[in-house]
Amino acid sequence: MSNSSKKVLIVGGGASGTITAIALIRAGVLPENIVIAEPRELLGEGLAYQTRDELHRLNVPSGRLSAVEELPDDFALWADAPSYSFMERRMYSTYLREHLGNGVRHLREIVTDLEPSSSGKVLATFEDHSKEEFDAVVLAMGLGKARVPNFLHGAPDSPLIIKDVWDGNPLPEARTLLCFGTGLTFIDVALTHLARNPQNRVIAISGSGNLPERHERSQISPFTPTLSDVNSLEKLRRYFAEAGESWREAVDGLRPIMESMWRSFSSEEREEFLRTDGSVWFRRRHRIAPDVADRVDAEIAAGRITVMSGKVVEALVSQNQVHLTLEDGHTHVGDYLALCIGRDYELSDPLTLNLLKGGKTSRGPLGMGLHVDVSTGLLLKPDGTSLSNIFALGPLRSGEAFESTAIPEIRKQAFSIAKSL
Ligand SMILES: Cc1cc2nc3c(=O)[nH]c(=O)nc-3n(C[C@H](O)[C@H](O)[C@H](O)COP(=O)(O)OP(=O)(O)OC[C@H]3O[C@@H](n4cnc5c(N)ncnc54)[C@H](O)[C@@H]3O)c2cc1C
């Protein structure tokens, strides 16, 4: 069968699903033979690019965000921006939709199950119980659900505790917002809240009390390590120790070999890396734009943002306020509490649950994402054999590939799937 007559289902129409459709069309699949199942109204948005707030910025330079690897400056040219610039995040989904065009079928449905048939096709079931057969399916269900910290386990739900700041609802009006977590999500939430009223303030608490690092004001030249320089945790730590103050060059230099490096680590090394080096890694790897960092620094200096480290032991809602008590006995009070600790790899969409329940696949290493053969992109059964014609990309590959969430990795995976189809 030629590519053009293949009928492909993409499950999830966030950035991963949309970039996959763009890649398939470039590989010769007819747009009318591509179905993207995505309950959201607009393709390309997903979690990251649904924001309408101009203060929320991309954390990757424009020159690295093209949807197509062979056209590296495509996004920068579209945005009419320098390659080394950090544009508004809301622009990105518009870019993806314009690139995609109108030819693909956007089905505003949730896929609930997949059944490979003996003819080599895959039967998809949708939430409305309709069924349709496809030659291939690409899973792009994205990041998991918002993480809930231990101190809230078992606590009753409260409208004053925002568990998922990306659930599509605007932040509530408030004067003092408590944030648990001081990473990238916190930066977005704090900027939105503070822009509403000069009297608003934010109190942010996390274990380390560290904010994300900043990008340099001008482009840097990443180091060029080989895999043998970093193929064990001990070597990786030495690589960073030698880099010293040039840690940005060291982190960025790992990008081309990140997946191979992660796969060369033993599962004990992966676990140890996440436990002991993870927090510093994420802070340095996912950096904020320099002018966003300046703005946050100015808000801290003005006393509108207070950042502290500490272990929260209790969150209590009383008299229309949230009281957060730390291990050291201090209690901080706010009108709302926003959880800003990122997302779990615990996927809870009905398709993932059914695939796992039906024994068609299993969780990826360390419970991250799904079990995927990263060399082919094919989903793996629990016994390690691959399911023909069912692929997965993006955060679903985090267990095997680790850093599998940013656009440069996603587009590479999408084009490799399109090529193998
Ligand atoms: C706030 C935020 C900011 C970010 N900023 C950047 C950045 O600046 N640069 C960068 O490179 N990366 C950034 N990232 C990383 C980001 O995760 C990726 O760039 C990318 O958006 C991941 O997209 P995705 O499509 O895989 O997942 P998602 O965005 O999570 O989209 C998955 C989609 O699948 C749909 N879905 C799920 N289950 C089903 C089902 N069963 N049936 C049908 N549809 C389903 C959901 O409705 C959802 O729309 C950011 C991430 C976040 C959360």
The ligand as an ORCA input file, in Angstrom:
! r2SCAN-3c Opt
* xyz 0 1
  C       2.997     24.795     30.626
  C       3.963     24.132     29.682
  C       4.832     24.910     28.914
  C       5.709     24.305     28.020
  N       6.528     25.085     27.276
  C       7.334     24.517     26.336
  C       8.165     25.330     25.475
  O       8.186     26.549     25.601
  N       8.936     24.703     24.554
  C       8.932     23.352     24.406
  O       9.648     22.836     23.526
  N       8.170     22.566     25.223
  C       7.385     23.122     26.166
  N       6.606     22.329     26.980
  C       6.677     20.886     26.810
  C       5.413     20.368     26.157
  O       5.010     19.281     26.941
  C       5.580     19.914     24.739
  O       6.127     20.958     23.979
  C       4.298     19.491     24.055
  O       3.341     20.501     24.191
  C       3.727     18.165     24.503
  O       2.590     17.997     23.703
  P       1.731     16.696     23.614
  O       0.881     16.887     22.423
  O       2.603     15.495     23.656
  O       0.909     16.673     24.966
  P      -0.330     17.522     25.482
  O      -0.092     18.971     25.280
  O      -0.569     17.047     26.867
  O      -1.542     17.107     24.524
  C      -2.126     15.830     24.546
  C      -3.519     15.935     23.977
  O      -4.082     14.633     23.900
  C      -5.452     14.688     24.163
  N      -5.856     13.348     24.618
  C      -5.421     12.665     25.716
  N      -5.993     11.449     25.763
  C      -6.790     11.341     24.666
  C      -7.621     10.309     24.168
  N      -7.732      9.124     24.785
  N      -8.325     10.540     23.022
  C      -8.202     11.731     22.351
  N      -7.408     12.743     22.796
  C      -6.703     12.546     23.936
  C      -5.600     15.773     25.231
  O      -6.881     16.364     25.163
  C      -4.482     16.744     24.843
  O      -4.957     17.861     24.113
  C       5.740     22.904     27.906
  C       4.886     22.125     28.692
  C       3.989     22.734     29.570
  C       3.056     21.882     30.394
*
